[in-house]
Amino acid sequence: MILLDTHLALWSMMGHSKLSRRAIHEIEASDAVFFSAISLVEITIKHARGNASPDPIPVNAQQAAEEFRRAGFQELDFTSSHAEMMDRLPPIHRDPFDRMLVAQALSEPMRFLTHDAALAAYSQLVEVV
């Protein structure tokens, strides 16, 4: 089981060139790929900013969720146990969305695939691809 960070999920859906060969392999080889409800919140916020965002998102949350499901990804809700895990994370990374996603992966537990090398310091479950 793997949980994708927001960017990897979006890049996978869009066939983006930033998606590494390793990420593609890990996604295709996994028996269960998850996207987080937290990613939909992040997409909503960044999409609403439009081009004013340093990292614009070309789809809204509904479009993203539909595409993730069409790709066969399963949704992972954010629960109180995830919030409790987030509270125990050391302050390695400041982005709240990334911290929530890491907390989800550690709580489940499941591997978390990301492109952000700074997140690897949290756990061996975090894999930079």
N, CA, C and O atoms as a printed pandas DataFrame, in Angstrom:
     atom_number atom_name residue_name chain_id  residue_number  x_coord  y_coord  z_coord
0              1         N          MET        A               1    0.846   -1.184    0.000
1              2        CA          MET        A               1    0.000    0.000    0.000
2              3         C          MET        A               1    0.888    1.243    0.000
3              4         O          MET        A               1    1.881    1.330    0.722
4              5         N          ILE        A               2    0.493    2.191   -0.833
5              6        CA          ILE        A               2    1.224    3.453   -0.865
6              7         C          ILE        A               2    0.251    4.625   -0.840
7              8         O          ILE        A               2   -0.869    4.550   -1.346
8              9         N          LEU        A               3    0.719    5.698   -0.238
9             10        CA          LEU        A               3    0.021    6.974   -0.245
10            11         C          LEU        A               3    0.865    7.925   -1.078
11            12         O          LEU        A               3    2.074    8.026   -0.871
12            13         N          LEU        A               4    0.244    8.616   -2.012
13            14        CA          LEU        A               4    0.955    9.557   -2.870
14            15         C          LEU        A               4    0.856   10.969   -2.315
15            16         O          LEU        A               4   -0.197   11.391   -1.836
16            17         N          ASP        A               5    1.972   11.696   -2.388
17            18        CA          ASP        A               5    1.854   13.104   -2.037
18            19         C          ASP        A               5    1.041   13.804   -3.130
19            20         O          ASP        A               5    0.824   13.249   -4.207
20            21         N          THR        A               6    0.607   14.996   -2.846
21            22        CA          THR        A               6   -0.301   15.699   -3.744
22            23         C          THR        A               6    0.290   15.861   -5.144
23            24         O          THR        A               6   -0.387   15.621   -6.143
24            25         N          HIS        A               7    1.546   16.266   -5.207
25            26        CA          HIS        A               7    2.156   16.480   -6.519
26            27         C          HIS        A               7    2.278   15.184   -7.313
27            28         O          HIS        A               7    1.982   15.158   -8.508
28            29         N          LEU        A               8    2.709   14.115   -6.662
29            30        CA          LEU        A               8    2.830   12.846   -7.391
30            31         C          LEU        A               8    1.475   12.374   -7.901
31            32         O          LEU        A               8    1.368   11.876   -9.022
32            33         N          ALA        A               9    0.447   12.529   -7.086
33            34        CA          ALA        A               9   -0.894   12.126   -7.527
34            35         C          ALA        A               9   -1.323   12.951   -8.742
35            36         O          ALA        A               9   -1.842   12.405   -9.716
36            37         N          LEU        A              10   -1.105   14.258   -8.679
37            38        CA          LEU        A              10   -1.467   15.126   -9.802
38            39         C          LEU        A              10   -0.630   14.812  -11.040
39            40         O          LEU        A              10   -1.167   14.697  -12.142
40            41         N          TRP        A              11    0.681   14.674  -10.860
41            42        CA          TRP        A              11    1.551   14.382  -11.995
42            43         C          TRP        A              11    1.177   13.055  -12.638
43            44         O          TRP        A              11    1.213   12.917  -13.861
44            45         N          SER        A              12    0.821   12.085  -11.814
45            46        CA          SER        A              12    0.422   10.783  -12.332
46            47         C          SER        A              12   -0.835   10.920  -13.182
47            48         O          SER        A              12   -0.933   10.339  -14.263
48            49         N          MET        A              13   -1.779   11.682  -12.689
49            50        CA          MET        A              13   -3.044   11.889  -13.385
50            51         C          MET        A              13   -2.841   12.622  -14.705
51            52         O          MET        A              13   -3.538   12.342  -15.680
52            53         N          MET        A              14   -1.890   13.560  -14.747
53            54        CA          MET        A              14   -1.691   14.399  -15.918
54            55         C          MET        A              14   -0.614   13.872  -16.863
55            56         O          MET        A              14   -0.370   14.460  -17.917
56            57         N          GLY        A              15    0.035   12.757  -16.488
57            58        CA          GLY        A              15    1.112   12.254  -17.317
58            59         C          GLY        A              15    2.259   13.249  -17.408
59            60         O          GLY        A              15    2.888   13.381  -18.458
60            61         N          HIS        A              16    2.530   13.940  -16.325
61            62        CA          HIS        A              16    3.522   15.013  -16.287
62            63         C          HIS        A              16    4.943   14.471  -16.380
63            64         O          HIS        A              16    5.244   13.401  -15.851
64            65         N          SER        A              17    5.799   15.206  -17.045
65            66        CA          SER        A              17    7.193   14.789  -17.224
66            67         C          SER        A              17    7.983   14.807  -15.919
67            68         O          SER        A              17    9.052   14.199  -15.854
68            69         N          LYS        A              18    7.493   15.484  -14.875
69            70        CA          LYS        A              18    8.187   15.503  -13.593
70            71         C          LYS        A              18    8.046   14.178  -12.837
71            72         O          LYS        A              18    8.781   13.936  -11.879
72            73         N          LEU        A              19    7.122   13.326  -13.253
73            74        CA          LEU        A              19    6.926   12.038  -12.591
74            75         C          LEU        A              19    8.077   11.107  -13.003
75            76         O          LEU        A              19    8.237   10.785  -14.181
76            77         N          SER        A              20    8.853   10.692  -12.041
77            78        CA          SER        A              20   10.036    9.880  -12.335
78            79         C          SER        A              20    9.662    8.463  -12.756
79            80         O          SER        A              20    8.554    7.992  -12.498
80            81         N          ARG        A              21   10.598    7.802  -13.403
81            82        CA          ARG        A              21   10.381    6.401  -13.797
82            83         C          ARG        A              21   10.170    5.535  -12.560
83            84         O          ARG        A              21    9.360    4.609  -12.576
84            85         N          ARG        A              22   10.891    5.833  -11.502
85            86        CA          ARG        A              22   10.726    5.055  -10.271
86            87         C          ARG        A              22    9.320    5.244   -9.695
87            88         O          ARG        A              22    8.695    4.285   -9.242
88            89         N          ALA        A              23    8.832    6.474   -9.715
89            90        CA          ALA        A              23    7.476    6.726   -9.211
90            91         C          ALA        A              23    6.457    5.955  -10.034
91            92         O          ALA        A              23    5.549    5.331   -9.485
92            93         N          ILE        A              24    6.609    6.000  -11.341
93            94        CA          ILE        A              24    5.690    5.261  -12.224
94            95         C          ILE        A              24    5.728    3.781  -11.891
95            96         O          ILE        A              24    4.684    3.135  -11.794
96            97         N          HIS        A              25    6.933    3.237  -11.713
97            98        CA          HIS        A              25    7.077    1.814  -11.397
98            99         C          HIS        A              25    6.409    1.480  -10.059
99           100         O          HIS        A              25    5.678    0.494   -9.957
100          101         N          GLU        A              26    6.659    2.296   -9.043
101          102        CA          GLU        A              26    6.081    2.041   -7.713
102          103         C          GLU        A              26    4.557    2.085   -7.755
103          104         O          GLU        A              26    3.894    1.263   -7.123
104          105         N          ILE        A              27    4.005    3.030   -8.490
105          106        CA          ILE        A              27    2.548    3.153   -8.604
106          107         C          ILE        A              27    1.973    1.944   -9.330
107          108         O          ILE        A              27    0.986    1.355   -8.887
108          109         N          GLU        A              28    2.590    1.581  -10.437
109          110        CA          GLU        A              28    2.085    0.453  -11.222
110          111         C          GLU        A              28    2.254   -0.880  -10.500
111          112         O          GLU        A              28    1.446   -1.788  -10.691
112          113         N          ALA        A              29    3.287   -1.010   -9.680
113          114        CA          ALA        A              29    3.565   -2.273   -8.997
114          115         C          ALA        A              29    2.763   -2.449   -7.705
115          116         O          ALA        A              29    2.664   -3.562   -7.186
116          117         N          SER        A              30    2.196   -1.372   -7.187
117          118        CA          SER        A              30    1.497   -1.449   -5.907
118          119         C          SER        A              30    0.122   -2.094   -6.060
119          120         O          SER        A              30   -0.576   -1.890   -7.053
120          121         N          ASP        A              31   -0.244   -2.881   -5.044
121          122        CA          ASP        A              31   -1.568   -3.498   -5.041
122          123         C          ASP        A              31   -2.650   -2.516   -4.595
123          124         O          ASP        A              31   -3.833   -2.751   -4.842
124          125         N          ALA        A              32   -2.263   -1.424   -3.945
125          126        CA          ALA        A              32   -3.228   -0.416   -3.506
126          127         C          ALA        A              32   -2.541    0.945   -3.453
127          128         O          ALA        A              32   -1.553    1.128   -2.743
128          129         N          VAL        A              33   -3.081    1.902   -4.219
129          130        CA          VAL        A              33   -2.553    3.261   -4.254
130          131         C          VAL        A              33   -3.623    4.188   -3.689
131          132         O          VAL        A              33   -4.784    4.139   -4.094
132          133         N          PHE        A              34   -3.214    5.033   -2.749
133          134        CA          PHE        A              34   -4.149    5.931   -2.083
134          135         C          PHE        A              34   -3.802    7.385   -2.363
135          136         O          PHE        A              34   -2.634    7.741   -2.522
136          137         N          PHE        A              35   -4.837    8.222   -2.421
137          138        CA          PHE        A              35   -4.678    9.673   -2.366
138          139         C          PHE        A              35   -5.391   10.113   -1.102
139          140         O          PHE        A              35   -6.322    9.453   -0.640
140          141         N          SER        A              36   -4.956   11.214   -0.554
141          142        CA          SER        A              36   -5.527   11.685    0.700
142          143         C          SER        A              36   -6.572   12.770    0.488
143          144         O          SER        A              36   -6.483   13.572   -0.442
144          145         N          ALA        A              37   -7.562   12.773    1.369
145          146        CA          ALA        A              37   -8.522   13.869    1.394
146          147         C          ALA        A              37   -7.786   15.189    1.640
147          148         O          ALA        A              37   -8.232   16.246    1.195
148          149         N          ILE        A              38   -6.664   15.121    2.348
149          150        CA          ILE        A              38   -5.845   16.312    2.596
150          151         C          ILE        A              38   -5.321   16.879    1.274
151          152         O          ILE        A              38   -5.236   18.096    1.114
152          153         N          SER        A              39   -4.974   16.015    0.337
153          154        CA          SER        A              39   -4.514   16.495   -0.971
154          155         C          SER        A              39   -5.605   17.295   -1.670
155          156         O          SER        A              39   -5.314   18.264   -2.372
156          157         N          LEU        A              40   -6.847   16.896   -1.483
157          158        CA          LEU        A              40   -7.950   17.639   -2.096
158          159         C          LEU        A              40   -8.096   19.027   -1.476
159          160         O          LEU        A              40   -8.452   19.983   -2.165
160          161         N          VAL        A              41   -7.823   19.136   -0.181
161          162        CA          VAL        A              41   -7.841   20.448    0.478
162          163         C          VAL        A              41   -6.710   21.311   -0.082
163          164         O          VAL        A              41   -6.912   22.483   -0.398
164          165         N          GLU        A              42   -5.526   20.725   -0.200
165          166        CA          GLU        A              42   -4.388   21.461   -0.755
166          167         C          GLU        A              42   -4.678   21.916   -2.192
167          168         O          GLU        A              42   -4.377   23.051   -2.561
168          169         N          ILE        A              43   -5.257   21.035   -2.987
169          170        CA          ILE        A              43   -5.615   21.372   -4.367
170          171         C          ILE        A              43   -6.624   22.510   -4.395
171          172         O          ILE        A              43   -6.492   23.429   -5.203
172          173         N          THR        A              44   -7.625   22.463   -3.530
173          174        CA          THR        A              44   -8.636   23.520   -3.458
174          175         C          THR        A              44   -7.992   24.876   -3.196
175          176         O          THR        A              44   -8.299   25.857   -3.873
176          177         N          ILE        A              45   -7.109   24.925   -2.223
177          178        CA          ILE        A              45   -6.462   26.193   -1.846
178          179         C          ILE        A              45   -5.564   26.703   -2.959
179          180         O          ILE        A              45   -5.632   27.877   -3.323
180          181         N          LYS        A              46   -4.727   25.834   -3.500
181          182        CA          LYS        A              46   -3.789   26.280   -4.536
182          183         C          LYS        A              46   -4.496   26.576   -5.856
183          184         O          LYS        A              46   -4.085   27.479   -6.585
184          185         N          HIS        A              47   -5.539   25.840   -6.168
185          186        CA          HIS        A              47   -6.292   26.113   -7.400
186          187         C          HIS        A              47   -6.979   27.476   -7.310
187          188         O          HIS        A              47   -7.033   28.214   -8.293
188          189         N          ALA        A              48   -7.498   27.803   -6.138
189          190        CA          ALA        A              48   -8.192   29.082   -5.956
190          191         C          ALA        A              48   -7.235   30.265   -6.124
191          192         O          ALA        A              48   -7.658   31.346   -6.532
192          193         N          ARG        A              49   -5.970   30.074   -5.818
193          194        CA          ARG        A              49   -4.973   31.143   -5.981
194          195         C          ARG        A              49   -4.627   31.376   -7.444
195          196         O          ARG        A              49   -4.138   32.444   -7.812
196          197         N          GLY        A              50   -4.885   30.367   -8.277
197          198        CA          GLY        A              50   -4.587   30.486   -9.704
198          199         C          GLY        A              50   -3.119   30.716   -9.957
199          200         O          GLY        A              50   -2.265   30.123   -9.298
200          201         N          ASN        A              51   -2.827   31.569  -10.900
201          202        CA          ASN        A              51   -1.437   31.843  -11.262
202          203         C          ASN        A              51   -0.703   32.664  -10.215
203          204         O          ASN        A              51    0.514   32.826  -10.302
204          205         N          ALA        A              52   -1.426   33.186   -9.219
205          206        CA          ALA        A              52   -0.777   33.914   -8.135
206          207         C          ALA        A              52   -0.011   32.962   -7.218
207          208         O          ALA        A              52    0.858   33.391   -6.459
208          209         N          SER        A              53   -0.332   31.682   -7.290
209          210        CA          SER        A              53    0.347   30.685   -6.478
210          211         C          SER        A              53    1.712   30.378   -7.095
211          212         O          SER        A              53    1.841   30.333   -8.319
212          213         N          PRO        A              54    2.736   30.168   -6.253
213          214        CA          PRO        A              54    4.039   29.788   -6.804
214          215         C          PRO        A              54    4.003   28.395   -7.449
215          216         O          PRO        A              54    4.900   28.023   -8.206
216          217         N          ASP        A              55    2.964   27.649   -7.138
217          218        CA          ASP        A              55    2.825   26.291   -7.659
218          219         C          ASP        A              55    1.378   26.085   -8.104
219          220         O          ASP        A              55    0.639   25.349   -7.450
220          221         N          PRO        A              56    0.956   26.726   -9.213
221          222        CA          PRO        A              56   -0.458   26.667   -9.608
222          223         C          PRO        A              56   -0.934   25.247   -9.918
223          224         O          PRO        A              56   -0.198   24.435  -10.479
224          225         N          ILE        A              57   -2.164   24.975   -9.544
225          226        CA          ILE        A              57   -2.794   23.672   -9.760
226          227         C          ILE        A              57   -3.846   23.853  -10.856
227          228         O          ILE        A              57   -4.739   24.688  -10.707
228          229         N          PRO        A              58   -3.765   23.091  -11.953
229          230        CA          PRO        A              58   -4.658   23.319  -13.095
230          231         C          PRO        A              58   -6.066   22.734  -12.975
231          232         O          PRO        A              58   -6.896   22.960  -13.856
232          233         N          VAL        A              59   -6.352   21.988  -11.907
233          234        CA          VAL        A              59   -7.670   21.378  -11.736
234          235         C          VAL        A              59   -8.208   21.711  -10.357
235          236         O          VAL        A              59   -7.448   22.018   -9.438
236          237         N          ASN        A              60   -9.550   21.647  -10.218
237          238        CA          ASN        A              60  -10.119   21.838   -8.889
238          239         C          ASN        A              60  -10.196   20.478   -8.175
239          240         O          ASN        A              60   -9.873   19.442   -8.757
240          241         N          ALA        A              61  -10.620   20.501   -6.930
241          242        CA          ALA        A              61  -10.634   19.285   -6.123
242          243         C          ALA        A              61  -11.568   18.216   -6.687
243          244         O          ALA        A              61  -11.238   17.030   -6.676
244          245         N          GLN        A              62  -12.727   18.636   -7.175
245          246        CA          GLN        A              62  -13.666   17.661   -7.729
246          247         C          GLN        A              62  -13.071   16.971   -8.957
247          248         O          GLN        A              62  -13.157   15.751   -9.093
248          249         N          GLN        A              63  -12.470   17.756   -9.844
249          250        CA          GLN        A              63  -11.849   17.174  -11.034
250          251         C          GLN        A              63  -10.715   16.227  -10.647
251          252         O          GLN        A              63  -10.582   15.142  -11.212
252          253         N          ALA        A              64   -9.906   16.644   -9.684
253          254        CA          ALA        A              64   -8.791   15.803   -9.244
254          255         C          ALA        A              64   -9.300   14.495   -8.651
255          256         O          ALA        A              64   -8.797   13.423   -8.987
256          257         N          ALA        A              65  -10.298   14.579   -7.769
257          258        CA          ALA        A              65  -10.837   13.369   -7.137
258          259         C          ALA        A              65  -11.384   12.403   -8.180
259          260         O          ALA        A              65  -11.166   11.194   -8.093
260          261         N          GLU        A              66  -12.092   12.941   -9.160
261          262        CA          GLU        A              66  -12.633   12.085  -10.221
262          263         C          GLU        A              66  -11.516   11.397  -10.997
263          264         O          GLU        A              66  -11.608   10.208  -11.300
264          265         N          GLU        A              67  -10.472   12.137  -11.315
265          266        CA          GLU        A              67   -9.344   11.561  -12.063
266          267         C          GLU        A              67   -8.571   10.550  -11.220
267          268         O          GLU        A              67   -8.146    9.514  -11.732
268          269         N          PHE        A              68   -8.387   10.841   -9.931
269          270        CA          PHE        A              68   -7.696    9.890   -9.051
270          271         C          PHE        A              68   -8.470    8.577   -8.992
271          272         O          PHE        A              68   -7.883    7.500   -9.096
272          273         N          ARG        A              69   -9.777    8.668   -8.825
273          274        CA          ARG        A              69  -10.605    7.454   -8.754
274          275         C          ARG        A              69  -10.591    6.711  -10.088
275          276         O          ARG        A              69  -10.542    5.482  -10.119
276          277         N          ARG        A              70  -10.633    7.455  -11.176
277          278        CA          ARG        A              70  -10.591    6.843  -12.509
278          279         C          ARG        A              70   -9.274    6.080  -12.711
279          280         O          ARG        A              70   -9.239    5.059  -13.397
280          281         N          ALA        A              71   -8.200    6.587  -12.108
281          282        CA          ALA        A              71   -6.892    5.934  -12.188
282          283         C          ALA        A              71   -6.813    4.705  -11.278
283          284         O          ALA        A              71   -5.830    3.965  -11.306
284          285         N          GLY        A              72   -7.858    4.496  -10.470
285          286        CA          GLY        A              72   -7.878    3.348   -9.568
286          287         C          GLY        A              72   -7.344    3.637   -8.185
287          288         O          GLY        A              72   -7.179    2.718   -7.383
288          289         N          PHE        A              73   -7.067    4.912   -7.885
289          290        CA          PHE        A              73   -6.580    5.278   -6.556
290          291         C          PHE        A              73   -7.746    5.257   -5.567
291          292         O          PHE        A              73   -8.882    5.575   -5.921
292          293         N          GLN        A              74   -7.452    4.881   -4.336
293          294        CA          GLN        A              74   -8.446    4.866   -3.271
294          295         C          GLN        A              74   -8.254    6.089   -2.382
295          296         O          GLN        A              74   -7.137    6.573   -2.204
296          297         N          GLU        A              75   -9.350    6.577   -1.831
297          298        CA          GLU        A              75   -9.266    7.763   -0.969
298          299         C          GLU        A              75   -8.996    7.376    0.470
299          300         O          GLU        A              75   -9.566    6.413    0.983
300          301         N          LEU        A              76   -8.117    8.135    1.122
301          302        CA          LEU        A              76   -7.815    7.962    2.538
302          303         C          LEU        A              76   -8.295    9.209    3.274
303          304         O          LEU        A              76   -7.779   10.305    3.054
304          305         N          ASP        A              77   -9.279    9.037    4.144
305          306        CA          ASP        A              77   -9.786   10.153    4.941
306          307         C          ASP        A              77   -8.783   10.522    6.025
307          308         O          ASP        A              77   -7.969    9.694    6.433
308          309         N          PHE        A              78   -8.844   11.757    6.487
309          310        CA          PHE        A              78   -7.994   12.223    7.585
310          311         C          PHE        A              78   -8.772   12.039    8.876
311          312         O          PHE        A              78   -9.882   12.554    9.012
312          313         N          THR        A              79   -8.197   11.309    9.824
313          314        CA          THR        A              79   -8.896   10.965   11.062
314          315         C          THR        A              79   -8.207   11.580   12.280
315          316         O          THR        A              79   -7.131   12.168   12.176
316          317         N          SER        A              80   -8.850   11.429   13.425
317          318        CA          SER        A              80   -8.261   11.941   14.665
318          319         C          SER        A              80   -6.947   11.229   14.990
319          320         O          SER        A              80   -6.041   11.849   15.546
320          321         N          SER        A              81   -6.826    9.953   14.659
321          322        CA          SER        A              81   -5.543    9.262   14.921
322          323         C          SER        A              81   -4.435    9.836   14.044
323          324         O          SER        A              81   -3.274    9.856   14.452
324          325         N          HIS        A              82   -4.779   10.302   12.847
325          326        CA          HIS        A              82   -3.787   10.961   11.994
326          327         C          HIS        A              82   -3.361   12.292   12.619
327          328         O          HIS        A              82   -2.180   12.637   12.609
328          329         N          ALA        A              83   -4.326   13.031   13.158
329          330        CA          ALA        A              83   -4.012   14.309   13.805
330          331         C          ALA        A              83   -3.129   14.087   15.028
331          332         O          ALA        A              83   -2.206   14.862   15.279
332          333         N          GLU        A              84   -3.411   13.029   15.789
333          334        CA          GLU        A              84   -2.593   12.725   16.962
334          335         C          GLU        A              84   -1.164   12.382   16.556
335          336         O          GLU        A              84   -0.215   12.779   17.232
336          337         N          MET        A              85   -1.005   11.648   15.459
337          338        CA          MET        A              85    0.336   11.332   14.964
338          339         C          MET        A              85    1.041   12.604   14.510
339          340         O          MET        A              85    2.234   12.774   14.759
340          341         N          MET        A              86    0.320   13.488   13.856
341          342        CA          MET        A              86    0.908   14.740   13.393
342          343         C          MET        A              86    1.461   15.541   14.570
343          344         O          MET        A              86    2.504   16.188   14.471
344          345         N          ASP        A              87    0.742   15.479   15.672
345          346        CA          ASP        A              87    1.165   16.194   16.877
346          347         C          ASP        A              87    2.497   15.657   17.410
347          348         O          ASP        A              87    3.236   16.382   18.075
348          349         N          ARG        A              88    2.799   14.398   17.119
349          350        CA          ARG        A              88    4.038   13.772   17.603
350          351         C          ARG        A              88    5.214   13.921   16.630
351          352         O          ARG        A              88    6.341   13.558   16.969
352          353         N          LEU        A              89    4.968   14.445   15.443
353          354        CA          LEU        A              89    6.047   14.591   14.469
354          355         C          LEU        A              89    7.011   15.699   14.879
355          356         O          LEU        A              89    6.582   16.767   15.315
356          357         N          PRO        A              90    8.307   15.450   14.740
357          358        CA          PRO        A              90    9.262   16.530   15.008
358          359         C          PRO        A              90    9.129   17.619   13.943
359          360         O          PRO        A              90    8.636   17.357   12.846
360          361         N          PRO        A              91    9.565   18.831   14.258
361          362        CA          PRO        A              91    9.381   19.955   13.324
362          363         C          PRO        A              91   10.408   19.962   12.177
363          364         O          PRO        A              91   11.102   20.957   11.965
364          365         N          ILE        A              92   10.495   18.864   11.457
365          366        CA          ILE        A              92   11.449   18.743   10.354
366          367         C          ILE        A              92   10.988   19.571    9.158
367          368         O          ILE        A              92   11.800   20.192    8.471
368          369         N          HIS        A              93    9.706   19.574    8.922
369          370        CA          HIS        A              93    9.141   20.216    7.730
370          371         C          HIS        A              93    8.021   21.146    8.171
371          372         O          HIS        A              93    7.250   20.807    9.069
372          373         N          ARG        A              94    7.928   22.306    7.551
373          374        CA          ARG        A              94    6.953   23.299    7.991
374          375         C          ARG        A              94    5.628   23.251    7.248
375          376         O          ARG        A              94    4.629   23.766    7.748
376          377         N          ASP        A              95    5.595   22.644    6.064
377          378        CA          ASP        A              95    4.359   22.634    5.282
378          379         C          ASP        A              95    3.306   21.768    5.973
379          380         O          ASP        A              95    3.523   20.569    6.146
380          381         N          PRO        A              96    2.173   22.345    6.372
381          382        CA          PRO        A              96    1.174   21.567    7.113
382          383         C          PRO        A              96    0.573   20.424    6.292
383          384         O          PRO        A              96    0.244   19.376    6.847
384          385         N          PHE        A              97    0.427   20.612    4.991
385          386        CA          PHE        A              97   -0.138   19.545    4.165
386          387         C          PHE        A              97    0.804   18.342    4.131
387          388         O          PHE        A              97    0.365   17.201    4.272
388          389         N          ASP        A              98    2.086   18.598    3.946
389          390        CA          ASP        A              98    3.051   17.504    3.928
390          391         C          ASP        A              98    3.101   16.794    5.279
391          392         O          ASP        A              98    3.193   15.568    5.339
392          393         N          ARG        A              99    3.041   17.559    6.348
393          394        CA          ARG        A              99    3.059   16.955    7.686
394          395         C          ARG        A              99    1.819   16.072    7.906
395          396         O          ARG        A              99    1.919   15.000    8.503
396          397         N          MET        A             100    0.662   16.522    7.427
397          398        CA          MET        A             100   -0.555   15.711    7.564
398          399         C          MET        A             100   -0.445   14.423    6.755
399          400         O          MET        A             100   -0.851   13.358    7.222
400          401         N          LEU        A             101    0.100   14.516    5.549
401          402        CA          LEU        A             101    0.253   13.322    4.712
402          403         C          LEU        A             101    1.231   12.327    5.332
403          404         O          LEU        A             101    0.979   11.122    5.328
404          405         N          VAL        A             102    2.336   12.826    5.861
405          406        CA          VAL        A             102    3.297   11.946    6.534
406          407         C          VAL        A             102    2.628   11.288    7.736
407          408         O          VAL        A             102    2.791   10.088    7.955
408          409         N          ALA        A             103    1.883   12.057    8.510
409          410        CA          ALA        A             103    1.196   11.511    9.681
410          411         C          ALA        A             103    0.224   10.405    9.278
411          412         O          ALA        A             103    0.123    9.390    9.967
412          413         N          GLN        A             104   -0.478   10.588    8.189
413          414        CA          GLN        A             104   -1.387    9.544    7.712
414          415         C          GLN        A             104   -0.616    8.274    7.378
415          416         O          GLN        A             104   -0.995    7.180    7.797
416          417         N          ALA        A             105    0.456    8.423    6.631
417          418        CA          ALA        A             105    1.240    7.247    6.222
418          419         C          ALA        A             105    1.801    6.506    7.430
419          420         O          ALA        A             105    1.771    5.276    7.469
420          421         N          LEU        A             106    2.305    7.232    8.402
421          422        CA          LEU        A             106    2.874    6.595    9.585
422          423         C          LEU        A             106    1.798    5.935   10.444
423          424         O          LEU        A             106    2.044    4.894   11.054
424          425         N          SER        A             107    0.620    6.527   10.495
425          426        CA          SER        A             107   -0.474    5.980   11.305
426          427         C          SER        A             107   -1.041    4.695   10.738
427          428         O          SER        A             107   -1.440    3.808   11.493
428          429         N          GLU        A             108   -1.082    4.582    9.441
429          430        CA          GLU        A             108   -1.793    3.448    8.834
430          431         C          GLU        A             108   -1.162    2.083    9.113
431          432         O          GLU        A             108   -1.954    1.224    9.503
432          433         N          PRO        A             109    0.026    1.754    8.994
433          434        CA          PRO        A             109    1.130    2.380    8.269
434          435         C          PRO        A             109    1.105    1.994    6.789
435          436         O          PRO        A             109    0.606    0.937    6.401
436          437         N          MET        A             110    1.661    2.893    5.986
437          438        CA          MET        A             110    1.828    2.633    4.556
438          439         C          MET        A             110    3.007    3.453    4.050
439          440         O          MET        A             110    3.405    4.439    4.671
440          441         N          ARG        A             111    3.551    3.043    2.937
441          442        CA          ARG        A             111    4.653    3.811    2.347
442          443         C          ARG        A             111    4.097    5.118    1.793
443          444         O          ARG        A             111    2.993    5.160    1.251
444          445         N          PHE        A             112    4.872    6.170    1.938
445          446        CA          PHE        A             112    4.490    7.489    1.436
446          447         C          PHE        A             112    5.476    7.880    0.356
447          448         O          PHE        A             112    6.670    8.021    0.624
448          449         N          LEU        A             113    4.986    8.056   -0.871
449          450        CA          LEU        A             113    5.848    8.446   -1.978
450          451         C          LEU        A             113    5.768    9.957   -2.173
451          452         O          LEU        A             113    4.682   10.535   -2.225
452          453         N          THR        A             114    6.939   10.584   -2.279
453          454        CA          THR        A             114    7.020   12.031   -2.418
454          455         C          THR        A             114    8.196   12.415   -3.286
455          456         O          THR        A             114    9.093   11.605   -3.520
456          457         N          HIS        A             115    8.199   13.634   -3.760
457          458        CA          HIS        A             115    9.352   14.172   -4.482
458          459         C          HIS        A             115   10.169   15.082   -3.575
459          460         O          HIS        A             115   11.229   15.562   -3.978
460          461         N          ASP        A             116    9.697   15.325   -2.359
461          462        CA          ASP        A             116   10.327   16.257   -1.421
462          463         C          ASP        A             116   11.319   15.521   -0.526
463          464         O          ASP        A             116   10.918   14.822    0.406
464          465         N          ALA        A             117   12.600   15.675   -0.804
465          466        CA          ALA        A             117   13.647   14.949   -0.080
466          467         C          ALA        A             117   13.671   15.271    1.409
467          468         O          ALA        A             117   14.081   14.427    2.206
468          469         N          ALA        A             118   13.250   16.451    1.802
469          470        CA          ALA        A             118   13.255   16.819    3.217
470          471         C          ALA        A             118   12.351   15.923    4.049
471          472         O          ALA        A             118   12.604   15.728    5.237
472          473         N          LEU        A             119   11.304   15.376    3.446
473          474        CA          LEU        A             119   10.358   14.539    4.188
474          475         C          LEU        A             119   10.924   13.172    4.547
475          476         O          LEU        A             119   10.411   12.511    5.450
476          477         N          ALA        A             120   11.956   12.744    3.867
477          478        CA          ALA        A             120   12.549   11.421    4.130
478          479         C          ALA        A             120   13.095   11.309    5.541
479          480         O          ALA        A             120   13.246   10.201    6.056
480          481         N          ALA        A             121   13.391   12.416    6.168
481          482        CA          ALA        A             121   13.927   12.390    7.531
482          483         C          ALA        A             121   12.899   11.913    8.557
483          484         O          ALA        A             121   13.268   11.580    9.683
484          485         N          TYR        A             122   11.640   11.875    8.196
485          486        CA          TYR        A             122   10.607   11.439    9.130
486          487         C          TYR        A             122   10.611    9.946    9.389
487          488         O          TYR        A             122   10.399    9.516   10.522
488          489         N          SER        A             123   10.846    9.159    8.377
489          490        CA          SER        A             123   10.689    7.712    8.537
490          491         C          SER        A             123   11.197    6.979    7.308
491          492         O          SER        A             123   11.330    7.557    6.230
492          493         N          GLN        A             124   11.478    5.691    7.492
493          494        CA          GLN        A             124   11.834    4.848    6.368
494          495         C          GLN        A             124   10.598    4.590    5.493
495          496         O          GLN        A             124   10.736    4.157    4.348
496          497         N          LEU        A             125    9.424    4.844    6.006
497          498        CA          LEU        A             125    8.203    4.698    5.203
498          499         C          LEU        A             125    8.064    5.794    4.157
499          500         O          LEU        A             125    7.290    5.660    3.209
500          501         N          VAL        A             126    8.813    6.879    4.330
501          502        CA          VAL        A             126    8.780    7.984    3.365
502          503         C          VAL        A             126    9.849    7.715    2.310
503          504         O          VAL        A             126   11.037    7.622    2.618
504          505         N          GLU        A             127    9.404    7.592    1.063
505          506        CA          GLU        A             127   10.323    7.300   -0.036
506          507         C          GLU        A             127   10.306    8.430   -1.044
507          508         O          GLU        A             127    9.252    8.823   -1.546
508          509         N          VAL        A             128   11.488    8.946   -1.330
509          510        CA          VAL        A             128   11.634    9.997   -2.328
510          511         C          VAL        A             128   11.811    9.330   -3.690
511          512         O          VAL        A             128   12.745    8.557   -3.906
512          513         N          VAL        A             129   10.900    9.644   -4.594
513          514        CA          VAL        A             129   10.937    9.027   -5.939
514          515         C          VAL        A             129   10.986   10.079   -7.026
515          516         O          VAL        A             129   11.022    9.743   -8.209
